[in-house]
Amino acid sequence: MGQESSSPVDEATPPRTLQSRTLEGLAGYIRDGRAKRVVVMTGAGISTSAGIPDFRSPTTGLYANLARLNLPYAEAVFDISYFRQNPRPFYTLAHELYPGKYRPTITHCFIRLLHDKGLLLKLFTQNIDCLEREAGVPDDKIVEAHGSFARQSCIECKTPYPDDLIRKHIDEMAIPY
């Protein structure tokens, strides 16, 4: 959707804003003070160097390694209907990925730096790992497209569930009810 009219920019066409279409060109734009409000959009790629697998790589991705959980299909681990029937696979995965086991990457720290410099308007992320928060990006700057481990609530009554209790359940591989 929307890609029908998209095409790569001819390299012979000079950029209008940046000195060049490179990381150096972008860095120069920021360094020169021309960037005022930066919006960052991230996905699994910024966390893979921390040791967190992406979702779809054929042999190393999260979905490829979920066969051990005996799921009807890989994405079932995040499907609320399946979760209601069998929450164990989700909590098994949560035990493996829960915050505190991985450290933020240089990219997470760069996003924090954008905030510290007053440039970060908003961070939109697909990641659930909370590494942005661990790097120091404030909650009000983060929009988590798929939720995260940052907060949890009852799926029935929507009452928030305390962080210390969910951590205890996940550490003990116990399902909270």
Disulfide bonds with the S-S distance in Angstrom:
none
